[in-house]
Amino acid sequence: LAVGWGSRMEAAWAPSPGGCELMQSIMDCTGRWLSSIPGNLRGNTEELFLDDNTIQVLGNTSLLLYPRLWHLSLTRNRLELIEPGAFLSSQGLEVLSLTDNLLFTNYSLTAAALSALPALRMLDLAGNQLREDMVSVLVSNLSSLESLSVARNIIMRLDSSIFTNLTQLLELNLEKNYIFEIDNAFEGLQRLQRLNVAYNYLPCLVGFGLTQLRVLNVSNNVIEWFLTLESDDLFELEVLDLSHNRLLFFPVLPRQSKLHSLLLQDNRMSFYQRLPNGTSLANVTVQFLIIDGNSTNITTVRLWDELCHSNLSSLRLLDMSQNQVWGLPDDFLAQMPSLTHLKLNQNCLEAFHLSEEDPFAMLTELDLSQNQLVELGVKVGVGHILPNLQLFNLSTNRLQALPPRIFTHTRKITTLDLSRNRVGLCPQPGEAESLPCVDIRGVETLTHLSLAGCGLQGLGGRPFQGTSLMNLDLSDNRQVLSRDLGWLQDLVLTLQVLSLRNTSLSSTAVDFSALNSLVRLDLSGNALAAFPTSLGTLRLRSLDLRDNCLPALPPDMAQVPLGRSLRELYLSRNPYNCCTLGWWDALQQVEGLRVPDGREVTCSHGSRALSPGALPEPVLQSCRWQTADLALLYLVLALPTCLTLLVAFVVVFLMLKEKLLKMVKTRCGVSSPY
């Protein structure tokens, strides 16, 4: 139950005396370390925000200067006491927020102060360590209240004495208390429309009879039973939230209601008309012993027949995810012709059957994921099945195929999730189709398809012929790229998002250049040892290269079309070489490019993993030697050798000089004096 606090804002904020901010008649003194209400604010102040200060007492004279005040917020102070005359000059106060204070200390005096507010409509007392008896005293004279929050207190039990005089109350928030029992606490609240008792300790709700209530939130309790009072009266109930409880059976709902949203997520619910082993309990009944004061009643219920007594014709959302449902009773869904969203994920379903007789004409979302489905049956006649379905989630089941031509009846489907099933895609017509497969060819409306973790192997033919897929997820299929990407030829004009994460991609010969419409590509979790050159011509906005074997990226990446179009680039968990980081420096200069995992990017130098943006000087010097010009390196290496040979030649020449001269003289016949 959300309690909104209105405000009237029409001009820009401006500084005011006391360090507060002023906007026309609104004064904001939030977080100013104030220990009392400033006395030098404008007298025409209508809204005053004093949140996050240190005010302990609201005295009798604190608000004397602000007679026009209609909205006062003292959230998160240290307020222990509001003196009885504090509001005598603020009779027009309508909205009062006292959240997260210490009002339990002097609650009786504070109650006297509140009783002087005849126009108060909204009161927030959340987080004040209040017990139920304290709440009763605080609100006993507030007959004008329309919205009350006592969330996050220490209320344990509610009875008819607590809210006796709140005849105008429309909204009541009791969440996050310790309530374990409610005894006729709301019967006098004839105008109550929204009730929030979430995050408490209620074990059951029996005899529910608040016909005027529109929204009931009892989620996150320990409720095992929900039984509505047997009555033919029309209940105004529109939203019922029983999620995150311990329901054992489908709730017994009002026979006549306006219910459009029923939330039963995360319970222990099942149907027992048929058990998984084939046993039928269709005629078994359950008796409830209801003790109310001195009277004792026994109610006998056939838990599946009771469903037929509830008019669910207006129900649009039914969430029964995270339960223990093996199967649905006969005609269970026939009572819900207006259903648009059906969530049965995370149950124990092994089969689910669709037929024209089922009221699926309005259904736009069907979630059967995380079950044990081995069969999806379709009974096809002359009509259409799921004609308005847009989202179909079948992920994480045991399906191997879907019924033939199932999508010829779904004229509006846009999203199909078949991930984590052992399914294959049907090839082009005329090729072998003996193996079970899923045929999506010709489904023109389909834009999002997930086939992650389906064990796909070497797709061929034209499995996407006649589709307009924009988002395709093929991740976690280790052999899906054992051939070229020719099977994507029908998507070159429409495909914008492609995920090839963890597909054992290692070859840079895979050609992506034909996929000109791609804006997001995920190549993470592969074995790429070099950057695929075909990516350079694409104009991607997001590229994921995490968890590969890349030692570097192309040095000219920032200049090619890819580098100019990229806005998001993931690079971490690759063995980059610290001595070839020119590409990294170039990427830092690209305007508009984000590297969200930049802090996780490391490079390797020897056995060390370093941040490319903060390399130590010894590493830089080592890299300079490694990246020096090769000609200079060869010269440096050759010079000592040449010098050594020259010295050796000179030494040998001097040692053999006389012998060489004699030899020359003898051969040439010329005498020389010695």
FENZIGI-V249049 format. One record per residue. N is the residue number from 1. RES is the residue in one small letter. SS is DSSP state (@ for helix, = for strand, . for the rest). Layout:
n->N res->RES ss->SS
n->N res->RES ss->SS
This chain:
n->1 res->l ss->.
n->2 res->a ss->.
n->3 res->v ss->.
n->4 res->g ss->.
n->5 res->w ss->.
n->6 res->g ss->.
n->7 res->s ss->.
n->8 res->r ss->.
n->9 res->m ss->.
n->10 res->e ss->.
n->11 res->a ss->.
n->12 res->a ss->.
n->13 res->w ss->.
n->14 res->a ss->=
n->15 res->p ss->=
n->16 res->s ss->.
n->17 res->p ss->@
n->18 res->g ss->@
n->19 res->g ss->@
n->20 res->c ss->.
n->21 res->e ss->=
n->22 res->l ss->=
n->23 res->m ss->=
n->24 res->q ss->.
n->25 res->s ss->.
n->26 res->i ss->=
n->27 res->m ss->=
n->28 res->d ss->=
n->29 res->c ss->.
n->30 res->t ss->.
n->31 res->g ss->.
n->32 res->r ss->.
n->33 res->w ss->.
n->34 res->l ss->.
n->35 res->s ss->.
n->36 res->s ss->.
n->37 res->i ss->.
n->38 res->p ss->.
n->39 res->g ss->.
n->40 res->n ss->.
n->41 res->l ss->.
n->42 res->r ss->.
n->43 res->g ss->.
n->44 res->n ss->.
n->45 res->t ss->.
n->46 res->e ss->.
n->47 res->e ss->=
n->48 res->l ss->=
n->49 res->f ss->=
n->50 res->l ss->.
n->51 res->d ss->.
n->52 res->d ss->.
n->53 res->n ss->.
n->54 res->t ss->.
n->55 res->i ss->.
n->56 res->q ss->.
n->57 res->v ss->=
n->58 res->l ss->=
n->59 res->g ss->.
n->60 res->n ss->.
n->61 res->t ss->.
n->62 res->s ss->.
n->63 res->l ss->.
n->64 res->l ss->.
n->65 res->l ss->.
n->66 res->y ss->.
n->67 res->p ss->.
n->68 res->r ss->.
n->69 res->l ss->.
n->70 res->w ss->.
n->71 res->h ss->=
n->72 res->l ss->=
n->73 res->s ss->=
n->74 res->l ss->.
n->75 res->t ss->.
n->76 res->r ss->.
n->77 res->n ss->.
n->78 res->r ss->.
n->79 res->l ss->.
n->80 res->e ss->.
n->81 res->l ss->=
n->82 res->i ss->=
n->83 res->e ss->.
n->84 res->p ss->.
n->85 res->g ss->.
n->86 res->a ss->.
n->87 res->f ss->.
n->88 res->l ss->.
n->89 res->s ss->.
n->90 res->s ss->.
n->91 res->q ss->.
n->92 res->g ss->.
n->93 res->l ss->.
n->94 res->e ss->.
n->95 res->v ss->=
n->96 res->l ss->=
n->97 res->s ss->=
n->98 res->l ss->.
n->99 res->t ss->.
n->100 res->d ss->.
n->101 res->n ss->.
n->102 res->l ss->.
n->103 res->l ss->.
n->104 res->f ss->.
n->105 res->t ss->.
n->106 res->n ss->.
n->107 res->y ss->@
n->108 res->s ss->@
n->109 res->l ss->@
n->110 res->t ss->@
n->111 res->a ss->@
n->112 res->a ss->@
n->113 res->a ss->@
n->114 res->l ss->@
n->115 res->s ss->.
n->116 res->a ss->.
n->117 res->l ss->.
n->118 res->p ss->.
n->119 res->a ss->.
n->120 res->l ss->.
n->121 res->r ss->.
n->122 res->m ss->=
n->123 res->l ss->=
n->124 res->d ss->=
n->125 res->l ss->.
n->126 res->a ss->.
n->127 res->g ss->.
n->128 res->n ss->.
n->129 res->q ss->.
n->130 res->l ss->.
n->131 res->r ss->.
n->132 res->e ss->@
n->133 res->d ss->@
n->134 res->m ss->@
n->135 res->v ss->@
n->136 res->s ss->@
n->137 res->v ss->@
n->138 res->l ss->@
n->139 res->v ss->.
n->140 res->s ss->.
n->141 res->n ss->.
n->142 res->l ss->.
n->143 res->s ss->.
n->144 res->s ss->.
n->145 res->l ss->.
n->146 res->e ss->.
n->147 res->s ss->=
n->148 res->l ss->=
n->149 res->s ss->=
n->150 res->v ss->.
n->151 res->a ss->.
n->152 res->r ss->.
n->153 res->n ss->.
n->154 res->i ss->.
n->155 res->i ss->.
n->156 res->m ss->.
n->157 res->r ss->=
n->158 res->l ss->=
n->159 res->d ss->=
n->160 res->s ss->.
n->161 res->s ss->.
n->162 res->i ss->.
n->163 res->f ss->.
n->164 res->t ss->.
n->165 res->n ss->.
n->166 res->l ss->.
n->167 res->t ss->.
n->168 res->q ss->.
n->169 res->l ss->.
n->170 res->l ss->.
n->171 res->e ss->=
n->172 res->l ss->=
n->173 res->n ss->=
n->174 res->l ss->.
n->175 res->e ss->.
n->176 res->k ss->.
n->177 res->n ss->.
n->178 res->y ss->.
n->179 res->i ss->.
n->180 res->f ss->.
n->181 res->e ss->=
n->182 res->i ss->=
n->183 res->d ss->=
n->184 res->n ss->.
n->185 res->a ss->.
n->186 res->f ss->.
n->187 res->e ss->.
n->188 res->g ss->.
n->189 res->l ss->.
n->190 res->q ss->.
n->191 res->r ss->.
n->192 res->l ss->.
n->193 res->q ss->.
n->194 res->r ss->=
n->195 res->l ss->=
n->196 res->n ss->=
n->197 res->v ss->.
n->198 res->a ss->.
n->199 res->y ss->.
n->200 res->n ss->.
n->201 res->y ss->.
n->202 res->l ss->.
n->203 res->p ss->.
n->204 res->c ss->=
n->205 res->l ss->=
n->206 res->v ss->=
n->207 res->g ss->=
n->208 res->f ss->=
n->209 res->g ss->.
n->210 res->l ss->.
n->211 res->t ss->.
n->212 res->q ss->.
n->213 res->l ss->.
n->214 res->r ss->.
n->215 res->v ss->=
n->216 res->l ss->=
n->217 res->n ss->=
n->218 res->v ss->.
n->219 res->s ss->.
n->220 res->n ss->.
n->221 res->n ss->.
n->222 res->v ss->.
n->223 res->i ss->.
n->224 res->e ss->.
n->225 res->w ss->=
n->226 res->f ss->=
n->227 res->l ss->=
n->228 res->t ss->=
n->229 res->l ss->.
n->230 res->e ss->.
n->231 res->s ss->.
n->232 res->d ss->.
n->233 res->d ss->.
n->234 res->l ss->=
n->235 res->f ss->=
n->236 res->e ss->.
n->237 res->l ss->.
n->238 res->e ss->.
n->239 res->v ss->=
n->240 res->l ss->=
n->241 res->d ss->=
n->242 res->l ss->.
n->243 res->s ss->.
n->244 res->h ss->.
n->245 res->n ss->.
n->246 res->r ss->.
n->247 res->l ss->.
n->248 res->l ss->.
n->249 res->f ss->.
n->250 res->f ss->.
n->251 res->p ss->.
n->252 res->v ss->=
n->253 res->l ss->.
n->254 res->p ss->.
n->255 res->r ss->.
n->256 res->q ss->=
n->257 res->s ss->=
n->258 res->k ss->.
n->259 res->l ss->.
n->260 res->h ss->.
n->261 res->s ss->=
n->262 res->l ss->=
n->263 res->l ss->=
n->264 res->l ss->.
n->265 res->q ss->.
n->266 res->d ss->.
n->267 res->n ss->.
n->268 res->r ss->.
n->269 res->m ss->.
n->270 res->s ss->.
n->271 res->f ss->.
n->272 res->y ss->.
n->273 res->q ss->.
n->274 res->r ss->=
n->275 res->l ss->.
n->276 res->p ss->.
n->277 res->n ss->.
n->278 res->g ss->.
n->279 res->t ss->.
n->280 res->s ss->=
n->281 res->l ss->.
n->282 res->a ss->.
n->283 res->n ss->.
n->284 res->v ss->.
n->285 res->t ss->.
n->286 res->v ss->=
n->287 res->q ss->=
n->288 res->f ss->=
n->289 res->l ss->=
n->290 res->i ss->=
n->291 res->i ss->=
n->292 res->d ss->=
n->293 res->g ss->.
n->294 res->n ss->.
n->295 res->s ss->=
n->296 res->t ss->=
n->297 res->n ss->=
n->298 res->i ss->=
n->299 res->t ss->=
n->300 res->t ss->=
n->301 res->v ss->=
n->302 res->r ss->.
n->303 res->l ss->.
n->304 res->w ss->.
n->305 res->d ss->@
n->306 res->e ss->@
n->307 res->l ss->@
n->308 res->c ss->@
n->309 res->h ss->@
n->310 res->s ss->.
n->311 res->n ss->.
n->312 res->l ss->.
n->313 res->s ss->.
n->314 res->s ss->.
n->315 res->l ss->.
n->316 res->r ss->.
n->317 res->l ss->=
n->318 res->l ss->=
n->319 res->d ss->=
n->320 res->m ss->.
n->321 res->s ss->.
n->322 res->q ss->.
n->323 res->n ss->.
n->324 res->q ss->.
n->325 res->v ss->.
n->326 res->w ss->.
n->327 res->g ss->.
n->328 res->l ss->.
n->329 res->p ss->.
n->330 res->d ss->.
n->331 res->d ss->.
n->332 res->f ss->.
n->333 res->l ss->@
n->334 res->a ss->@
n->335 res->q ss->@
n->336 res->m ss->.
n->337 res->p ss->.
n->338 res->s ss->.
n->339 res->l ss->.
n->340 res->t ss->.
n->341 res->h ss->=
n->342 res->l ss->=
n->343 res->k ss->=
n->344 res->l ss->.
n->345 res->n ss->.
n->346 res->q ss->.
n->347 res->n ss->.
n->348 res->c ss->.
n->349 res->l ss->.
n->350 res->e ss->.
n->351 res->a ss->=
n->352 res->f ss->=
n->353 res->h ss->=
n->354 res->l ss->=
n->355 res->s ss->=
n->356 res->e ss->.
n->357 res->e ss->.
n->358 res->d ss->.
n->359 res->p ss->.
n->360 res->f ss->.
n->361 res->a ss->.
n->362 res->m ss->.
n->363 res->l ss->.
n->364 res->t ss->.
n->365 res->e ss->=
n->366 res->l ss->=
n->367 res->d ss->=
n->368 res->l ss->.
n->369 res->s ss->.
n->370 res->q ss->.
n->371 res->n ss->.
n->372 res->q ss->.
n->373 res->l ss->.
n->374 res->v ss->.
n->375 res->e ss->=
n->376 res->l ss->=
n->377 res->g ss->=
n->378 res->v ss->=
n->379 res->k ss->=
n->380 res->v ss->.
n->381 res->g ss->.
n->382 res->v ss->.
n->383 res->g ss->.
n->384 res->h ss->.
n->385 res->i ss->.
n->386 res->l ss->.
n->387 res->p ss->.
n->388 res->n ss->.
n->389 res->l ss->.
n->390 res->q ss->.
n->391 res->l ss->=
n->392 res->f ss->=
n->393 res->n ss->=
n->394 res->l ss->.
n->395 res->s ss->.
n->396 res->t ss->.
n->397 res->n ss->.
n->398 res->r ss->.
n->399 res->l ss->.
n->400 res->q ss->.
n->401 res->a ss->.
n->402 res->l ss->.
n->403 res->p ss->.
n->404 res->p ss->.
n->405 res->r ss->.
n->406 res->i ss->@
n->407 res->f ss->@
n->408 res->t ss->@
n->409 res->h ss->.
n->410 res->t ss->.
n->411 res->r ss->.
n->412 res->k ss->.
n->413 res->i ss->.
n->414 res->t ss->.
n->415 res->t ss->=
n->416 res->l ss->=
n->417 res->d ss->=
n->418 res->l ss->.
n->419 res->s ss->.
n->420 res->r ss->.
n->421 res->n ss->.
n->422 res->r ss->.
n->423 res->v ss->.
n->424 res->g ss->.
n->425 res->l ss->=
n->426 res->c ss->.
n->427 res->p ss->.
n->428 res->q ss->.
n->429 res->p ss->.
n->430 res->g ss->.
n->431 res->e ss->.
n->432 res->a ss->.
n->433 res->e ss->.
n->434 res->s ss->.
n->435 res->l ss->.
n->436 res->p ss->.
n->437 res->c ss->.
n->438 res->v ss->=
n->439 res->d ss->.
n->440 res->i ss->.
n->441 res->r ss->.
n->442 res->g ss->.
n->443 res->v ss->.
n->444 res->e ss->.
n->445 res->t ss->.
n->446 res->l ss->.
n->447 res->t ss->.
n->448 res->h ss->=
n->449 res->l ss->=
n->450 res->s ss->=
n->451 res->l ss->.
n->452 res->a ss->.
n->453 res->g ss->.
n->454 res->c ss->.
n->455 res->g ss->.
n->456 res->l ss->.
n->457 res->q ss->=
n->458 res->g ss->.
n->459 res->l ss->.
n->460 res->g ss->.
n->461 res->g ss->.
n->462 res->r ss->.
n->463 res->p ss->.
n->464 res->f ss->.
n->465 res->q ss->.
n->466 res->g ss->.
n->467 res->t ss->.
n->468 res->s ss->.
n->469 res->l ss->.
n->470 res->m ss->.
n->471 res->n ss->=
n->472 res->l ss->=
n->473 res->d ss->=
n->474 res->l ss->.
n->475 res->s ss->.
n->476 res->d ss->.
n->477 res->n ss->.
n->478 res->r ss->.
n->479 res->q ss->=
n->480 res->v ss->.
n->481 res->l ss->.
n->482 res->s ss->.
n->483 res->r ss->.
n->484 res->d ss->.
n->485 res->l ss->.
n->486 res->g ss->@
n->487 res->w ss->@
n->488 res->l ss->@
n->489 res->q ss->@
n->490 res->d ss->@
n->491 res->l ss->@
n->492 res->v ss->.
n->493 res->l ss->.
n->494 res->t ss->.
n->495 res->l ss->.
n->496 res->q ss->.
n->497 res->v ss->=
n->498 res->l ss->=
n->499 res->s ss->=
n->500 res->l ss->.
n->501 res->r ss->.
n->502 res->n ss->.
n->503 res->t ss->.
n->504 res->s ss->.
n->505 res->l ss->.
n->506 res->s ss->.
n->507 res->s ss->.
n->508 res->t ss->.
n->509 res->a ss->.
n->510 res->v ss->.
n->511 res->d ss->.
n->512 res->f ss->.
n->513 res->s ss->.
n->514 res->a ss->.
n->515 res->l ss->.
n->516 res->n ss->.
n->517 res->s ss->.
n->518 res->l ss->.
n->519 res->v ss->.
n->520 res->r ss->=
n->521 res->l ss->=
n->522 res->d ss->=
n->523 res->l ss->.
n->524 res->s ss->.
n->525 res->g ss->.
n->526 res->n ss->.
n->527 res->a ss->.
n->528 res->l ss->.
n->529 res->a ss->.
n->530 res->a ss->.
n->531 res->f ss->.
n->532 res->p ss->.
n->533 res->t ss->@
n->534 res->s ss->@
n->535 res->l ss->@
n->536 res->g ss->@
n->537 res->t ss->@
n->538 res->l ss->.
n->539 res->r ss->.
n->540 res->l ss->.
n->541 res->r ss->.
n->542 res->s ss->=
n->543 res->l ss->=
n->544 res->d ss->=
n->545 res->l ss->.
n->546 res->r ss->.
n->547 res->d ss->.
n->548 res->n ss->.
n->549 res->c ss->.
n->550 res->l ss->.
n->551 res->p ss->.
n->552 res->a ss->.
n->553 res->l ss->.
n->554 res->p ss->.
n->555 res->p ss->.
n->556 res->d ss->.
n->557 res->m ss->.
n->558 res->a ss->.
n->559 res->q ss->.
n->560 res->v ss->.
n->561 res->p ss->@
n->562 res->l ss->@
n->563 res->g ss->@
n->564 res->r ss->@
n->565 res->s ss->@
n->566 res->l ss->.
n->567 res->r ss->.
n->568 res->e ss->=
n->569 res->l ss->=
n->570 res->y ss->=
n->571 res->l ss->.
n->572 res->s ss->.
n->573 res->r ss->.
n->574 res->n ss->.
n->575 res->p ss->.
n->576 res->y ss->=
n->577 res->n ss->=
n->578 res->c ss->.
n->579 res->c ss->.
n->580 res->t ss->.
n->581 res->l ss->.
n->582 res->g ss->@
n->583 res->w ss->@
n->584 res->w ss->@
n->585 res->d ss->@
n->586 res->a ss->@
n->587 res->l ss->@
n->588 res->q ss->@
n->589 res->q ss->.
n->590 res->v ss->.
n->591 res->e ss->.
n->592 res->g ss->.
n->593 res->l ss->.
n->594 res->r ss->=
n->595 res->v ss->.
n->596 res->p ss->.
n->597 res->d ss->.
n->598 res->g ss->@
n->599 res->r ss->@
n->600 res->e ss->@
n->601 res->v ss->.
n->602 res->t ss->.
n->603 res->c ss->=
n->604 res->s ss->=
n->605 res->h ss->=
n->606 res->g ss->.
n->607 res->s ss->.
n->608 res->r ss->=
n->609 res->a ss->=
n->610 res->l ss->=
n->611 res->s ss->.
n->612 res->p ss->.
n->613 res->g ss->.
n->614 res->a ss->.
n->615 res->l ss->.
n->616 res->p ss->.
n->617 res->e ss->@
n->618 res->p ss->@
n->619 res->v ss->@
n->620 res->l ss->@
n->621 res->q ss->@
n->622 res->s ss->@
n->623 res->c ss->@
n->624 res->r ss->@
n->625 res->w ss->@
n->626 res->q ss->@
n->627 res->t ss->.
n->628 res->a ss->.
n->629 res->d ss->.
n->630 res->l ss->@
n->631 res->a ss->@
n->632 res->l ss->@
n->633 res->l ss->@
n->634 res->y ss->@
n->635 res->l ss->@
n->636 res->v ss->@
n->637 res->l ss->@
n->638 res->a ss->@
n->639 res->l ss->@
n->640 res->p ss->@
n->641 res->t ss->@
n->642 res->c ss->@
n->643 res->l ss->@
n->644 res->t ss->@
n->645 res->l ss->@
n->646 res->l ss->@
n->647 res->v ss->@
n->648 res->a ss->@
n->649 res->f ss->@
n->650 res->v ss->@
n->651 res->v ss->@
n->652 res->v ss->@
n->653 res->f ss->@
n->654 res->l ss->@
n->655 res->m ss->@
n->656 res->l ss->.
n->657 res->k ss->@
n->658 res->e ss->@
n->659 res->k ss->@
n->660 res->l ss->@
n->661 res->l ss->@
n->662 res->k ss->@
n->663 res->m ss->@
n->664 res->v ss->@
n->665 res->k ss->@
n->666 res->t ss->@
n->667 res->r ss->@
n->668 res->c ss->@
n->669 res->g ss->.
n->670 res->v ss->.
n->671 res->s ss->.
n->672 res->s ss->.
n->673 res->p ss->.
n->674 res->y ss->.
